[in-house]
Amino acid sequence: MLDALLSVLLPARCAVCGLPGTSLCTACRTAFIRLREPVCERCGSPGPWPVRRCAECAGRRIAFVQARAAVVYDDRARRFVREWKEHGRRELAEAAAGLVLEVVPRPQAAEALVYVPGDPERAWERGDVGPRRLARALGERWQLPTLNLLRRLHAQQRQRGLTLAERRRNVRGSVVATRGSPGAVCLVDDVYTSGATADACAVALRKAGATRVEVVTLARAVR
């Protein structure tokens, strides 16, 4: 109801270029760089040929079986995510879901979708958790239930600007499951940067009973 009222009072503008008309104009949507095969079988990093482990994930213990994303997390995608998460434009979750559906196949083994929980303080400030809306939108299309299984134990330092090692330390042990998990689940988040957050959530889900955790995100940082 509130979103519908705001759409009347505040005409839509593109989250990327700012032009009036729609939340994501055709030109900007087309310009997103899609992450198509070949990618690393495990973490989804793009490369010249398919590999089971790439330089980014080789030698790491990762609790999820694979991660896939729809678009490259470049300046264009960064503006989109900032508008979506930090400026409270909840309607952009539908556009994000459309991009994911275009690139990422339905996780066939998954029994349910689980979303990455928001930081308690920032969730209160923003009034919503971006991954939750994305998970619900994908769940409707994929005909999978969306479960609220995870919570953060405490507010944490922002990941932005941290090294890969610092990111992993920052989130280690910061997420717990609130109840038992289905055996196979798909974890949904907005951005995959280092994989640290996805791994922390996957660890919590495995402790709660999951034997297979896949990860799906809108965007992925590419090094």
N, C-alpha and C positions, 0 to 999 in steps of 0.2 A: 504494500500500500504506500509506504513512504517513498520507495524507489519510483513508483508510478507518479506520485505527486511531484517529486523533484524533477522528473523528466519533462513535466509540463512547465514548471517554473524556470528551469535552467535548460535551455536548448542544448542538445548534444554537440560535443566537439570531439575531434579525433584525439585520442590519448597520446598519439605520437607527434603529429604535426600541428595540432591545435586548430585545424580548420573546422568550421561549423558544418554540421550535417549529420554525422554518425559518430558513434563512440570509437570506431576504428575504420578509417576510410579505406576504400578499395586499394588505393595506391600504396598506403603504408602496410596493409595486410599482405599484399603481394610482395613487398620488398623484404619481409622477414626472410632470413636465410633458414631454410628447412634442413633438419638433420636427418638425412636419408642414408641408407647403406652405401658403402661399407662403414660399419662402426665396430668398436670393441664389443665382443660378445658379453662381457661382464659389466663394464661401466658405461658403455654407450659413447665413448669418445670417438669422434670421426677420424678416419685415416685413409691411406691410399688403398688398403686392402683389409679384408676381415681378419681379425685375430681373436684368440680366446682371452688373452690378457695383453694389455698395452702398457706402455711405459708409465702411465698414470696410476694403474691399479696393480701392476705386477709386484709381488712381494708384500702386499698389504693383506691383512686379514679383514675381510669385508663380510658383514652379516647378511647382506642381500644377495640374491642370485643374479640379478641383472638390473640395470637402470636404463631408461629410455627417455628422451626429451624430444620436443617438437621443433624448437628453433634455437639458433645460436644466441647466446646472451651478449649481444653487442649493444651499442649505444641506443639503437632503436628499441630493442627489447627492454633495455634498462629503463627508458622513459615510460614505456607501457606499464611495467611492473611498478614503478614508482607511483604513477597515477592510480593504479589499482589498489596498492597496499597502503601507501602513505597519505594519499589524498582522498581516500574513502570512496572511490568510484566502484562500487560493488557490481555494477552492471558489466564491468569488463571481465568478470569471471566467465560469462557466457562466450565472449570472444576468445578468451584463452582456451576454453574447452573446445571450441571449433577448430582452433589450430592444432591442439593435441589430437583430436579425432582424425584430422587430415593426414597426420604423419605416423602416429603411434597405434599399432594394432591393439585390439582388446586383449588384455591379459587372460588367456584361456583358462589357466589353472586357478585363477583367483576366485575365492568364495565371497570376498567383500573388499571394499575400499576403506582405507584408513588414512586420515590426513595428519600431516605434521602439526602438532599443537603450537599455538602462538605463545610468545612471551606474555605472561599474565599482565604486566604493566602496559605493554604496547597494545595488546588486544583490547584493554579497557580504553585506552586513548583513541584507538581507531574504530572501536565499536564492532569489529568483526575480525575474523581470521580468514585471510585470503585463500589458503589451501582448502579450507572447509567448503567454501562455495564452489571451488573448482572440482573437488571430489564429488559433491552433490550433483553438479552438472554432468560430470562424466558418468556417475552412477545411473542417472536417468537414461542416458544413451546406451550404456553397456548393460543395463538391467542388472546392476549389482547394488546391494545395500551399502550405505555409507555408515561406518561405525565410528563412534567417538571413544577410542580406546586408550589414547595417550594423553599425558599431561606433563608439563615441565615442572620440575621440583622447585625451581627458583628462577628469578630473572638472571640473565647472563649478559656478559659483555657482547656488544655487537660484533658480528663476524667480519663486517666490512673493514678492510685494511689489515687484517691479520694474515700471517703467513699460513701455509698449509698445515704445518705442525701445530701452530697456535690454534687454528680452527678446530683441529681434532681434540686438542686438550680442553678447549673451551666448552665443548658439548659432551664430552665423555661423561657418562653417568648422569646426565642432566634430564633425561626423559624416562618415565616409568609407565607401565601399562596399568590401567585402573581395574581391569578384569581380564578373564581368559580371552585368548585370541583364537579365531578359526585357524585351521592348519595352513591354508594358503591365502595370503592377503596381498593387496597391491597398495603400497604407500604413495600418497599423492602430495606433492609440494609445488611451489611456484618456480624455484630456481635450484638447479644442481650446480654448486660451485666446486667444492672439494670432495663432496660425498660424505663429509663428517656428520652433518645433521642426519642424512639418510641412514648412515651406519648406526648412529646412536639410537634412532627410532627402531631400526631393524633388530638391534640387540634387545631392546625392551620387548618387542613383539615376540621374539624367539623365547625369551624367558617366560612369556605369558602363554606359550604353547604353539606358536607358529613354527612350521617346519620349512616354509617357503615364503620369502618376502621379495616381491618385485617392486621396483620404484618407477614412477611416472612423473615427469615434471613438464611444465610449459617450456622452460628455457634451460640451457646448459652453457656454462662457461667453457670456452675452448681455448686451450693453450697451444 
